[in-house]
Amino acid sequence: MPALTIKNIPDDLYNELKHVAAQHHRSINSEVIMCLKRSLLPKKVSPKDRLSDIRALRAQIIPNRITDEDIEQAINEGRP
């Protein structure tokens, strides 16, 4: 299995990594691998879950928030 050496890690970042690793009962190495997996590997989402997320987002949209009059006013304000 390949190995990776990371140099010049800022102290605050290293301390946070060490803290989070301890919270998850992992070694620092295992925590780094988990962080990389979360960041780089695609998350598999079922179509049902994706559709549910889309519907939840769509429910937050306020319809007709911008009126035709608002658009007309913005156009006219931008003209000399």
MODELLER restraints for C-alpha pairs under 7 A, 6 or more apart:
rsr = mdl.restraints
at = mdl.atoms
rsr.add(forms.Gaussian(group=physical.xy_distance, feature=features.Distance(at['CA:17:A'], at['CA:28:A']), mean=6.78, stdev=0.5))
rsr.add(forms.Gaussian(group=physical.xy_distance, feature=features.Distance(at['CA:18:A'], at['CA:28:A']), mean=5.90, stdev=0.5))
rsr.add(forms.Gaussian(group=physical.xy_distance, feature=features.Distance(at['CA:21:A'], at['CA:27:A']), mean=5.92, stdev=0.5))
rsr.add(forms.Gaussian(group=physical.xy_distance, feature=features.Distance(at['CA:21:A'], at['CA:28:A']), mean=5.59, stdev=0.5))
rsr.add(forms.Gaussian(group=physical.xy_distance, feature=features.Distance(at['CA:21:A'], at['CA:31:A']), mean=5.40, stdev=0.5))
